[in-house]
Amino acid sequence: MEKVLKPMSGYLALVICLVLLAASGYLFITGVEVSITFVILAIACFLLSCFFMKGLMIIQPNHSRVLNFFGKYVGSVKDNGLFFINPLYSSQKMSLRSENLQGQTLKVNDKMGNPIEIAVVMVWKVGDTYKAAFDVERYSDFVKMQSEAAVRHLAMSFPYDNLEDDHAPITLREGGDKINSILEQELTDRLSKAGIIIQEARISHLAYASEIAGAMLQRQQATAIVAARTKIVEGAVGMVDLALKKLSEENIVELDDERKAAMVSNLMVVLCGEKAAQPILNAGTLYN
């Protein structure tokens, strides 16, 4: 479990190191002419200053250090500035900044078995330095592998659209924020063991695979055409019904059943046809 440390300021230790270095230089220069003892003291001061310098560390903003003492976890330093720690501690640098991951385009089958191409982009950062340092091997590689697994699982859990599954409550193409929320939760569950926080995850690419893209496009176009024709027919029937009622209510013309059928047929052709109707003048009667 992560333990945050508050180490002492390193400015005093830095001053001591500089003083020891100055004393080392002075003793060495003096000892060459006076006594070998001064030379030994100079060497001792120099080694001591080097020892203290090893305990100095500078932590930049949004960075941290994970400290160990002969294989035992001591704690993590997340404050910024110059600090002094036990020189015998070993430290591991770790960034706490947010990072982008643009996943590669994956080819996977959706819930209905259709091959699709899908890719995601996500924003993540290290939240628990202990888990990132010790619970997984190379947490950045772990993020890449587990994000790919999460995307594959998401794609196989939902259909691409509702062409084959009319009762699908959520589809990849129309799910929008709901699909993105499910993706974020999937990534959070997988990456929490590495101490990773998922800040945002979005589908950046979604399409049918190239081998079926043409057929699916034709199918979508056919579905759209049928839907449009259905609306046109519904509107035409309403207009014909309104026209017949108006003619009857205002006594414009008396129509028997055969004339009504002919009128309905003509109006439906005019209203549902793709091209403009060509007017035809009838010089006779309906019965001749």
C-alpha positions as CSV (number, residue, x, y, z in Angstrom):
1,M,0.0,0.0,0.0
2,E,1.3,3.5,-0.9
3,K,2.8,5.5,2.0
4,V,3.5,9.2,1.4
5,L,6.6,10.6,3.0
6,K,7.4,14.2,4.0
7,P,11.3,14.3,3.9
8,M,13.3,17.1,5.3
9,S,14.4,20.1,3.2
10,G,17.6,19.6,1.4
11,Y,19.0,23.2,1.6
12,L,20.7,22.7,4.9
13,A,22.3,19.4,3.6
14,L,23.4,21.2,0.5
15,V,25.1,23.9,2.5
16,I,26.9,21.2,4.6
17,C,28.0,19.5,1.4
18,L,29.5,22.7,0.1
19,V,31.2,23.4,3.4
20,L,32.7,19.9,3.4
21,L,33.9,20.3,-0.1
22,A,35.5,23.7,0.7
23,A,37.1,22.2,3.8
24,S,38.4,19.2,1.8
25,G,40.1,21.5,-0.7
26,Y,41.6,23.7,2.0
27,L,42.9,20.7,4.0
28,F,44.3,19.1,0.9
29,I,46.2,22.2,-0.2
30,T,47.5,22.8,3.3
31,G,48.3,19.2,4.0
32,V,50.6,18.8,1.0
33,E,53.0,21.3,2.6
34,V,52.3,20.6,6.3
35,S,51.3,17.0,7.2
36,I,49.9,13.9,5.8
37,T,47.1,14.0,8.4
38,F,45.6,17.0,6.7
39,V,45.5,15.1,3.4
40,I,43.7,12.2,5.1
41,L,41.2,14.6,6.6
42,A,40.7,16.2,3.2
43,I,39.9,12.8,1.7
44,A,37.5,12.1,4.5
45,C,35.7,15.4,4.1
46,F,35.4,14.8,0.4
47,L,34.0,11.3,0.8
48,L,31.6,12.5,3.5
49,S,30.3,15.3,1.2
50,C,29.8,12.8,-1.6
51,F,27.8,10.6,0.8
52,F,25.6,13.5,1.8
53,M,25.1,14.5,-1.8
54,K,23.7,11.1,-2.6
55,G,20.9,11.9,-0.2
56,L,19.9,15.1,-2.1
57,M,17.1,14.8,-4.6
58,I,15.2,17.3,-6.7
59,I,11.5,16.5,-7.5
60,Q,9.9,18.4,-10.4
61,P,6.2,19.3,-10.4
62,N,3.9,16.3,-11.0
63,H,6.8,13.8,-10.4
64,S,7.5,11.5,-7.5
65,R,10.2,9.2,-6.0
66,V,9.6,5.7,-4.7
67,L,12.1,4.9,-1.9
68,N,13.5,1.6,-0.9
69,F,15.9,0.6,1.8
70,F,17.7,-2.6,0.9
71,G,14.7,-4.1,-0.8
72,K,12.1,-2.8,1.7
73,Y,9.6,-0.2,0.6
74,V,10.0,2.9,2.7
75,G,7.5,5.3,1.1
76,S,6.8,7.7,-1.8
77,V,7.7,11.4,-2.0
78,K,5.2,13.5,-4.0
79,D,6.1,17.0,-2.9
80,N,8.1,19.2,-5.2
81,G,11.5,20.8,-4.4
82,L,14.9,20.0,-3.0
83,F,14.9,17.3,-0.3
84,F,17.3,15.3,1.8
85,I,16.8,11.6,2.5
86,N,18.8,8.8,3.9
87,P,21.7,8.4,1.4
88,L,21.4,4.6,1.7
89,Y,17.9,4.7,0.2
90,S,17.5,3.8,-3.4
91,S,14.9,5.8,-5.4
92,Q,12.8,5.3,-8.5
93,K,11.5,8.2,-10.5
94,M,7.9,8.1,-11.5
95,S,5.8,10.7,-13.4
96,L,2.4,11.7,-12.1
97,R,1.5,13.7,-15.2
98,S,-1.5,12.7,-17.4
99,E,-0.6,10.8,-20.5
100,N,-2.4,10.1,-23.7
101,L,-2.7,6.6,-25.2
102,Q,-3.8,6.3,-28.8
103,G,-4.6,2.7,-29.2
104,Q,-3.9,0.9,-32.5
105,T,-6.9,-0.1,-34.7
106,L,-8.0,-3.6,-33.8
107,K,-10.0,-6.0,-36.0
108,V,-12.5,-7.9,-33.8
109,N,-15.9,-9.5,-34.1
110,D,-18.8,-7.7,-32.5
111,K,-21.6,-9.4,-30.6
112,M,-23.3,-10.5,-33.8
113,G,-20.1,-11.9,-35.2
114,N,-19.5,-9.2,-37.8
115,P,-15.8,-8.2,-38.2
116,I,-15.3,-4.5,-37.3
117,E,-12.4,-2.1,-36.8
118,I,-12.2,-0.2,-33.5
119,A,-9.7,2.0,-31.7
120,V,-9.8,4.1,-28.6
121,V,-7.9,7.1,-27.1
122,M,-7.6,7.5,-23.4
123,V,-6.1,9.8,-20.8
124,W,-4.5,8.1,-17.8
125,K,-2.0,8.8,-15.0
126,V,-0.4,7.1,-12.0
127,G,-2.4,7.3,-8.9
128,D,-0.8,4.7,-6.6
129,T,3.0,4.7,-7.0
130,Y,3.5,1.6,-4.9
131,K,1.2,-0.5,-7.2
132,A,2.8,1.0,-10.3
133,A,6.3,0.2,-9.1
134,F,5.9,-3.2,-7.5
135,D,2.6,-4.9,-8.4
136,V,3.2,-5.0,-12.2
137,E,6.2,-5.3,-14.5
138,R,6.6,-2.0,-16.5
139,Y,3.3,-0.3,-15.8
140,S,3.3,1.5,-19.2
141,D,3.4,-1.7,-21.1
142,F,0.7,-3.1,-18.7
143,V,-1.5,-0.1,-19.6
144,K,-1.2,-0.8,-23.4
145,M,-1.9,-4.5,-23.1
146,Q,-4.8,-4.2,-20.8
147,S,-6.4,-1.3,-22.7
148,E,-6.3,-3.5,-25.9
149,A,-8.0,-6.4,-23.9
150,A,-10.7,-4.0,-22.6
151,V,-11.4,-2.7,-26.1
152,R,-11.7,-6.3,-27.5
153,H,-14.1,-7.2,-24.7
154,L,-16.2,-4.1,-25.2
155,A,-16.5,-4.8,-29.0
156,M,-17.6,-8.4,-28.4
157,S,-20.2,-7.4,-25.8
158,F,-22.3,-5.2,-28.1
159,P,-23.5,-5.2,-31.7
160,Y,-22.1,-2.6,-34.1
161,D,-25.6,-1.4,-34.8
162,N,-29.2,-2.6,-34.6
163,L,-29.6,-3.9,-38.1
164,E,-29.4,-7.5,-37.0
165,D,-30.5,-7.0,-33.4
166,D,-33.6,-4.7,-33.4
167,H,-34.0,-5.1,-29.6
168,A,-30.4,-4.2,-28.7
169,P,-30.6,-1.5,-26.0
170,I,-27.0,-0.3,-26.7
171,T,-24.9,-0.4,-29.8
172,L,-21.3,0.6,-30.5
173,R,-22.3,3.1,-33.2
174,E,-25.2,4.8,-31.3
175,G,-24.2,4.1,-27.7
176,G,-22.3,7.4,-27.4
177,D,-21.6,8.5,-23.8
178,K,-23.0,5.2,-22.4
179,I,-20.5,3.1,-24.4
180,N,-17.7,5.5,-23.3
181,S,-18.7,5.1,-19.6
182,I,-18.7,1.3,-19.9
183,L,-15.3,1.5,-21.6
184,E,-13.9,3.7,-18.8
185,Q,-15.3,1.4,-16.1
186,E,-13.7,-1.6,-17.9
187,L,-10.4,0.1,-18.1
188,T,-10.6,1.2,-14.4
189,D,-11.3,-2.4,-13.3
190,R,-8.4,-3.8,-15.3
191,L,-5.8,-1.1,-14.5
192,S,-6.6,-0.5,-10.8
193,K,-4.2,-3.3,-9.8
194,A,-1.4,-1.2,-11.3
195,G,-2.5,2.0,-9.5
196,I,-3.6,3.7,-12.8
197,I,-6.4,6.3,-12.8
198,I,-8.4,6.5,-16.0
199,Q,-9.4,10.2,-16.6
200,E,-11.1,9.8,-19.9
201,A,-11.6,7.1,-22.6
202,R,-13.3,7.5,-26.0
203,I,-13.8,5.5,-29.1
204,S,-11.7,7.2,-31.8
205,H,-12.4,4.9,-34.7
206,L,-15.3,2.6,-35.5
207,A,-16.1,1.0,-38.8
208,Y,-16.9,-2.3,-40.4
209,A,-13.9,-4.3,-41.6
210,S,-13.0,-3.8,-45.2
211,E,-14.2,-7.3,-46.4
212,I,-17.8,-6.5,-45.4
213,A,-17.9,-2.7,-45.5
214,G,-19.4,-2.6,-49.0
215,A,-22.1,-5.1,-48.3
216,M,-23.0,-3.4,-45.0
217,L,-23.2,0.0,-46.7
218,Q,-25.6,-1.3,-49.2
219,R,-27.7,-2.9,-46.4
220,Q,-27.8,0.4,-44.6
221,Q,-28.8,2.3,-47.7
222,A,-31.5,-0.3,-48.4
223,T,-32.8,0.1,-44.8
224,A,-32.8,3.9,-45.1
225,I,-34.7,3.7,-48.5
226,V,-37.3,1.4,-47.0
227,A,-37.8,3.7,-44.0
228,A,-38.1,6.7,-46.2
229,R,-40.6,5.0,-48.5
230,T,-42.6,3.9,-45.5
231,K,-42.9,7.5,-44.4
232,I,-43.8,8.7,-47.9
233,V,-46.5,6.1,-48.1
234,E,-47.9,7.0,-44.7
235,G,-48.0,10.7,-45.7
236,A,-49.5,9.9,-49.1
237,V,-52.3,7.8,-47.5
238,G,-53.1,10.7,-45.1
239,M,-53.2,13.2,-48.0
240,V,-55.5,11.0,-50.1
241,D,-57.8,10.5,-47.2
242,L,-57.9,14.3,-46.5
243,A,-58.6,15.0,-50.2
244,L,-61.5,12.6,-50.3
245,K,-63.0,13.9,-47.1
246,K,-62.7,17.5,-48.3
247,L,-64.4,16.7,-51.7
248,S,-67.2,14.9,-49.9
249,E,-67.8,17.5,-47.1
250,E,-67.8,20.5,-49.5
251,N,-69.9,18.7,-52.2
252,I,-67.4,19.6,-54.9
253,V,-68.0,16.4,-56.8
254,E,-69.9,13.1,-56.2
255,L,-67.6,10.1,-56.6
256,D,-68.7,6.5,-56.7
257,D,-66.5,3.7,-55.5
258,E,-64.9,3.2,-58.9
259,R,-64.0,6.9,-59.4
260,K,-62.7,7.0,-55.8
261,A,-60.5,4.0,-56.6
262,A,-59.2,5.7,-59.8
263,M,-58.5,8.9,-57.9
264,V,-56.7,7.1,-55.1
265,S,-54.6,5.3,-57.6
266,N,-53.6,8.5,-59.4
267,L,-52.9,10.4,-56.2
268,M,-50.7,7.6,-54.8
269,V,-48.7,7.5,-58.1
270,V,-48.2,11.3,-58.0
271,L,-47.3,11.4,-54.3
272,C,-45.1,8.4,-54.1
273,G,-43.4,8.6,-57.5
274,E,-39.7,9.6,-57.6
275,K,-40.2,11.8,-60.7
276,A,-42.6,14.6,-61.4
277,A,-46.0,13.5,-62.7
278,Q,-46.9,14.1,-66.4
279,P,-50.4,15.6,-66.7
280,I,-52.8,13.8,-69.1
281,L,-56.0,15.4,-70.4
282,N,-58.9,12.9,-70.6
283,A,-61.3,13.9,-73.4
284,G,-63.8,11.2,-72.6
285,T,-65.2,9.8,-69.4
286,L,-64.0,7.3,-66.9
287,Y,-66.3,4.7,-68.4
288,N,-65.4,5.2,-72.1
